[in-house]
Structures are given as C-alpha cells and as structure tokens.
Amino acid sequence: MARILVVDDEEILRMLIRETLEDLEFDIDEAEDGEEALKKMMESSYDLMILDYMMPNLTGIEVIELLPQEIKMSMPILMLTAKSQESDRQKVFDLGVDYFMSKPFSPIKLMNLVEDILND
Amino acid sequence: MIKSTPLLNKSIRSQFFKMLLFLVVSFLIIIAAFLVVVNASQNALQQKREQMYEKSMLVDELEENFNGIFFRARGYYAFQNEQELKLLYENLEKFEVLLQQFSQLDLTEEERGLYNELVDFHYNYKTVTLPKGLSFAKMGDYEALRELSNSGANDLVNKFIAYTKSYKKKTDHSLNQIFSKTVEQGQLFTFISLMISGLILLFVGVILRRVLNNMIRPIEQLTLATNALASGKSIDLGNLVQKEDELGILANSFLKMILSIQDKEEVLTTQNEELLAQQDELQENQLQLQNSLNYLEKYNQLNHVLTFTLNKQKLIDNLHNYLNDIYQYDTSVLYWMEGNVYATKGLSHQSAAALVENFGMDKQARLKQEKSFVITRQLTANEKGIAQESYYAYDLYSSVFNSKRELVAILMATREGHPHNDRDIDSLNGLLNRVSIAFERILMYEEVEKSRTLNQTIIDNVNEGIQLVSATGDTVLINRALCGIVNLLNLTTESSIPKKDWLQHFQKCSAQPDELIEFLEASIMESFEETRKCRYCMTAEHEIFVEVYATCLFDGQEKVGTIFVHRDITREYEVDQMKSELVSTVSHELRTPLSSVLGFTELLLTKNIKPERQNKYIDTIHREAVRLTNLINDFLDLQRMESGKQQYNMETLQLNEIAFEIVNRFRHEQKHNVHLIDKAREVYVNADQDRLVQLFINLIGNAIKFSPQGGDVEILLENKNNSIQVSIKDEGIGISKQDIAQLFQKFKRIDNSLRRKIGGTGLGLSICREIILKHEGEIWIESEEGQGTTVYFTLPLANNTITFDEEDVMEDSNGLNIMLVEDDLSLALLLSEELKSKGFTVIHHHDPKKAFEDTLNTPLLGIVIDIMLGEEMSGWDLVRALREREHTKEIPIIISSALDEVKEMVDQFQIKKYLTKPYPPEEISKLFVK
C-alpha cells in the first residue's frame, strides 16, 4: 500500500484530499505545517508528498529546500498551490518538484494524477 | 689771443715792466759800484799785509842766516871741520841773496841804514874777518881768534838782533792795524748796503702804490657799476671811459655790453608779454578741455551704467545726477512710470510723489504733442529767498515715449534765473531716448530673470529629481529634490559636477550599480527619440527605490545633453509590494475556500456518497462559502473606505444600546463569556450605526477568534474626558510587542501558525481603523502574548461640552456594581440607564450561566434577575445556584419578571424584592440607594 503524506495548513483541504483519495486505499498521513512534514519525512518513508505552497513558518518551497537530497531524488512531490502564474510554476519546477496542481483543483484530476504517479 | 692794440703802449703791463726795468738797472749799477770800491780798498790792504809778511819772513831768514854764520864759524874754529866750513859759505851766499831781496823791498830810512850796515858787515866779514879767522884757526892761534871775534863784530850782531826784535814788534803792530782797518771798512760797507736796500724798498713801495692806485680804483668803480646794473640803478663810470689802459677798454666794453643788454631786454620783455598772452590762452583752452573731459567722464560713467546696470533705481539715479551735473537744475524730478521709480533733487520724496501723482492731463497731452516744453514764470516769494529783484523760473517738462507711443517717463526740471537753451533741451531729449532703450532692456531683463527664478523655483520644488547632463557627461544642473533622493549633498550644486564624480557616487550608493551605470552611460552616449527608464535602489541611508527617466536634448539634429528625471518611487514600490502581497494573500485566502467548495461539490457530483457524508460535505461547502463571502465583503469594504467612496450616515446614537445589541448576538457562543460592563454616564455619539455595528462585530469576533481556548470577553464602556472609551478584552493568545505596531497597517497579517490556523484576511483591523478615523476617534491595542489582548477605541461625545473628572467617576462607580441578568434588550437598557443615573455600574448578562460565573470575579452590590431567561437555565435556577454557593450566599437578589410573584420561592431564596413587570424603573434604583 502506497504511503502518501499530505501537507497543508488548512484542515478542510486535508480532509478534501483524504476524502478524494479514500477509494484508492492508500495509507494517507497528514502534516499541518512544514516543520511537521519534515519531521515525518525523517521518521518514515513515503511514496508521494502532496505539498501546499503557502504555509506559515515554512513555505512549501522551504520544505523542499530543507529536504535531504536522497529523499528528494527518490520520492515524487506534487505541489498544490494557489499561485497559478507561469513564473511560479517555473520556479517550482526548477526546485525539483515533479508535479504541479493549482488551487482550486479538481478532486477527480488529483485522483487520476496520484494514480498515474504511483503507477509509474 | 687778444692782439695788443696801440692803446696797450700805455697799458698797465708795459708801465709795470718799465718801472721794473728801471729798478733792476739802478740796483745793478749801485751794487757794481759798491763792489768795485770795496774790492779796491780790500786789495790795497791785502797787498800791504802781504808785503809786511814777506818782509817779516825775510828778516827772520836773515836773522837765522846771520846766526848760522856765526854758529858755523865758531864750529869750524873749534873743530876745524871742513863740513862746517862748507855750510858757512853756503850761509854766506844765502845771506847775500836774502840781502839782495830785502833791498828790493819798500824800506824805511832806518831799514836802509841797517841794510847798508849789513852789506858792509857782509863784505867785511867775507873779505877780512873770515880769512883772518881762517888763518888764525890754521895757525891755531886762538888768542888771535878770540880777539878777532871780540873786535867789532859783536856790536853789529847785537845791533842786528835788536833790529829784528824791534822789527818784529813793529810788523805785528802794523798787521793788527791793517786788520782793524779791514774790519772798519767791512762795517762801513754793510751800513752802506743796508742804506741802499732801504732806499730800494722805499722806491718799490712808492711804485706799487701808484700801480695799485691805477688799478684798484677803476675796478671798484666797475664793481659798483655792475652792482648798480644788477640792481637796475643808473650807471656812472665817470672818467673811467677815457682811460687808455685795459680798465678803460673794460669799462668801454662794459658800457657797450650794458647797452646791448638793455636792447635785448626790451626785446625779451616784448616777447615775454606775447608769451604770457599765449599762456593765458592755453590755460583757458586747458580749462575748457578739462571741463569737456569731466563731462566726457560723467557721460562715460552714465554710458557704463546704461550699458551694464540691471537696477532700475540705480539707472535713474545715475541719469538724474548726470543731468544735474550738466544742466544745473535747482529742482528736478525724474519719474519713470514703467518701473515706478523716480529720482529727485531739491524736493522731498513725498512732495515729489505728490507732484508725480498730480501731473495734469493737460500737461500730458501737451507732452504727447511737443515731447518737451518750457514754462517761464515769476519766482514765488518762497523760491526767491532773500533776492530783491524779480527773477524768472524756467520749468522744463520733457518726456519719453516708447515704441507704442505711450508715455513712459517724465522729467520736470526747474532752473531759477537761467533759461534752458534749445541745444541743451535737444541733447537732453536725445539722452532720455537712449536711456529709455536701456530701461526697456532692464525691464526685459527683469522679466527674464523673473521667469528664470520661477523656472528655478519650479525645478527646485518639483518632487522629482532633475539632472541635466551635458553632451560630455558632466552634470550641469541638479535640483534640490535630486540631492535629497540620491543624497548628492556632498557634491557641490554650484558648479558642474564632472561625469566621473557623479557616476562614482551613483555606483557607490546604488544596490545594482552595474545595471544603473550601464543605463546612465548609454543614455549619455546614445541619441534616442523616446524616453528611456530604469529602476534602481539607493542604499546610502535608507533604501530608496528610484525610477530614472532619460530624455535626450536636441539642438537641431545634434544631441546637446540628456535630462535625467529621478522619481522616488519608494512609496509606490512599497504599495506595489503590499498590493502584490495582498493579491497573493487574497488569492490564497480565496482559493482555499474555493478549493473546498469546488472539491466537495465535485465529490458530491461524481461519487456515490452516503447521505450523512453528503450532509457533512454540504455543511462544509456552506461554511466555506460563507467564509469566502466574508472575505470578499471585507476586501470590498476596505477598498471602498480607502477610496473614500464609503458613505457614512451620521446620526446621534446611544452607544450602549448598540453595545447591548451586539453583545446579545454573541450570547450563544459556547466557549466565550461575552458580557458588557457599562460605566458610561454619557453615551450619545455622532456615528453611522451600520459601521459601529461592523466595528463591534469585527473586534468582538477577533477577540473570540484569537482566544480559541475560550474565556471572558469583556466589553467595557467608560467616559474619558469628553469622549466615550470602549475596551474589548479577551483572554486569548495575545500579540507580541513588535507585531502590535504592524497590526493596523493595511495588508499586514501577523504571520504565525496559531494565527494562520485562525485565518482571516488581515483586513479586519484596517477596516476598524478606517471607521474610527472617520468618527474622529482613536484606536489602539494593548496585549501580552499568552495573556490576552485589549482593543481600545474612543468616540467623541455628541454633546462634547460635558467633561468628566476621571477620579469622580472612579470613586462613584467603585464597588457600586449591580449585575443585570436580562434577555430583553429594551428593558435591560431602561434599567441600566436608571441605575447608571444613580451612580451605579451595570454589568449586563444575557446568559444566566455566564452571569453565574461572573459573580465570582466581581464584587457586587446586588443582582437583578429575570425569570424567563432561556431554555437551559431559568432565573430560579440561577438564584438557586447563587444561594447554594458560599461566595454568593448573602448577595441581595431582586427578581424582575413579568410572571406573578411566587411567595414561597421569594422566602426560600431570601429575595430582596420581587418586581412584577411593568414597573417604573426608579423602583429598582430606590432599592439600592436606600
């Protein structure tokens, strides 16, 4: 069973993602901010990280920057962000983010994307 | 050189020579005669002496020989020595010779006799005696010899010896005589020569005296004559002229000279007179020239002023002084209308101004026609002064017209007693016209200067920094604003700043020097039509963001410089930053609820979900939609307020009523105890009700939001000075000191996880601040992290004449708290007003539970409770709870109810008073006042 870490400061969004992916029977873990996400990353390994861009204290970008290189290399990252401009997208890709989805997102599309990522 | 003339035969020199010759000749003759005489007498004496000496010598020799003869004879007789005999004969012969010589001498008688005797003796002796003696000697007959020698011979010998002796005596005597005679003669001669010398001296003296007489006197005469000539007296040379010697000639020459001098003097005098006349003429010419020169100099000075001065008053003063120098006016006014400047002479400024002001229209008209005219009038008594006869004054009016035939200047000049001549007036008018040109030039200059100053002022006061750079890149002009923006104060603004210097300055102070310098260099070097711009950041003191525009300056086709306009866009930059932050925030805030709404809707639409899950989804969707709406409303509200488009309907409102109403809305809050303490006696304010409600809801909402653990939210109304102060106090998470300052800044959000979880737009406090500012109040926040936050705001009272003594209020209300537990708003207000008017503080609660909790914290004078309060807890439940607790067991309770009194309950709970609605409000206050 694939393990997914959902990082978002909004509880409702975490719930939405959980509800969306529920049918696919993943092991879904949650973190409500960047610090918690990093902690969890160190403690155990995940197959995918769904990361919010704009969070207090540590932004999504900062989380990626602080992530150990081997984890970054081995694990795909899907970034969810309210920023949808091309420049933001480019910045995120430059950092080594593999997948990008802008808010508001379609749960169906998210589900499909997650399925694709984990099947690859 | 002067040839001797016949006159000179009688000259002083020849006279002198003749006299000298005579003297010398006679002197020589006398001397010669004298010498001859002396010599002759001397010679005679000498001869005589020599003869005597010779005779004496001869006598001596005779005696010697005579003695020798006898001596030898006796010697031979004695010794028969032949040698002796021979010597005897020799003596005899010599004796004969000596006798011979003696005889030739001049002999006296006696001597003659002696000579004869001696000759006889000699003969006798030789012929007789000696042969006898010799024969006797040969025979040896000495007897005969002795006899012979005694016979007669001895007599002769003695006689001769006696003679020689006497002769010697005689000779010595004669010699002495001769000597003394010689001496006498010498004395005589000396005397004679002295006499002669004296004579000669006398003679010379006489001659010298004559000569001197002949010479000195005429010289004296000449000297006197010369002195007389020198002192200009008449000259008398007397007989000097007739004299034939040099002095005569001299006198004649002198006379001639005097005559010729007199002639020449006459000529000279004539010439001198002519010269004097010429000199006078020259002096006059010189004076004229000097005067002309003075005029010229003054004219030059005037010209200089005309050409160079840029000062109207100076020009007019100079012109006026010049005119007075040249034309000597007694009184004059020069008035230049164009610049309203004037100069005066002999008049006070006031009277001159009056004169100018009252300058008649008729005179103006005449000036227009004639340009200048003179009015002749009799002097007034005032002007005349002490003069007796009547004089005339000549008033000259002259004018200057500009090219548009407008009168620009008037000269009024009066001369007393001296008329103005036409030539003067002509040259004066010419001069005035010239001055008018200079004056127009000055006015033009002033115009230009004014506009230049204006331009400079504009440039200096423009907010944008202006920098004019020459084609070579040197800064020619910068304005004050630029100095401020780019901190160029250390570079001088007076002269041009070399390219190197100012570029270096920019390089030093800029955050991205390379980009900026490249832009500046390119703008200086290149020619371009459009305006270029570039942004840079100065980091000298504060961070200043500047936008610089470059525009080329062209003269025809050639680029002559570049204008840089530096605009301080720090403010815009910050606003931009804030706006993009806001956009980012808003977009995030909007997208999050939108994500929920869209996400859950899509799930509902696409998935088959159980009904209870569906409800949960729909509930979430609703909540998120409400959140979205609030966000949009807040944002729009703030936008409207900031842009000044918000309409405020100001009316007089009762603030506590609004507070009551709002607090009432929050009565269903589960974790929070929202209650109101009303200490304000004056509650009327001028305000917009809707905005006040928004304000309260925002602030109370914040208090609830930021105290997630629940707790008290206390709203306190108080009067402070002439305003009402409201404080909303919570027991929430609090705000750090450094964040408090930022709270009211628009678009600022306190960024920490606790707050982020709570969410919000960060616009609430900005909206509150806008509302309060519009109501002329103040708003501030006091807070401590983890302890809670208190937001204060004040609103001015509608009737602002009432002021409160704070201490009074404190005293009155301290410990006079009455709790009112009433859910009917109007009744609660009514009672509250009544109690407050009696000096009590009213703590109002809707919820009996919260009221019960609050009784622990606040000392109370009493509690007023309504029975019909809510479903959960009734009034009686509250009363019971209070009575059951130790702390509130004794507290006075008053029941205010629409229900009828239940006697047993009143007794059971020791109810102080049961008031049945409706009752007059004073009833309740009476109970506490007692």
Boltz contact constraints between the chains, C-beta under 6 A:
constraints:
  - contact:
      token1: [A, 9]
      token2: [B, 756]
      max_distance: 6.0
  - contact:
      token1: [A, 10]
      token2: [B, 592]
      max_distance: 6.0
  - contact:
      token1: [A, 12]
      token2: [B, 596]
      max_distance: 6.0
  - contact:
      token1: [A, 13]
      token2: [B, 595]
      max_distance: 6.0
  - contact:
      token1: [A, 16]
      token2: [B, 596]
      max_distance: 6.0
  - contact:
      token1: [A, 16]
      token2: [B, 599]
      max_distance: 6.0
  - contact:
      token1: [A, 33]
      token2: [B, 753]
      max_distance: 6.0
  - contact:
      token1: [A, 54]
      token2: [B, 588]
      max_distance: 6.0
  - contact:
      token1: [A, 56]
      token2: [B, 751]
      max_distance: 6.0
  - contact:
      token1: [A, 56]
      token2: [B, 753]
      max_distance: 6.0
  - contact:
      token1: [A, 56]
      token2: [B, 756]
      max_distance: 6.0
  - contact:
      token1: [A, 57]
      token2: [B, 753]
      max_distance: 6.0
  - contact:
      token1: [A, 82]
      token2: [B, 587]
      max_distance: 6.0
  - contact:
      token1: [A, 82]
      token2: [B, 588]
      max_distance: 6.0
  - contact:
      token1: [A, 82]
      token2: [B, 591]
      max_distance: 6.0
  - contact:
      token1: [A, 103]
      token2: [B, 591]
      max_distance: 6.0
  - contact:
      token1: [A, 103]
      token2: [B, 595]
      max_distance: 6.0
  - contact:
      token1: [A, 104]
      token2: [B, 591]
      max_distance: 6.0
  - contact:
      token1: [A, 104]
      token2: [B, 594]
      max_distance: 6.0
  - contact:
      token1: [A, 104]
      token2: [B, 595]
      max_distance: 6.0
  - contact:
      token1: [A, 104]
      token2: [B, 598]
      max_distance: 6.0
  - contact:
      token1: [A, 106]
      token2: [B, 602]
      max_distance: 6.0
  - contact:
      token1: [A, 107]
      token2: [B, 599]
      max_distance: 6.0
  - contact:
      token1: [A, 107]
      token2: [B, 602]
      max_distance: 6.0
  - contact:
      token1: [A, 107]
      token2: [B, 603]
      max_distance: 6.0
  - contact:
      token1: [A, 108]
      token2: [B, 606]
      max_distance: 6.0
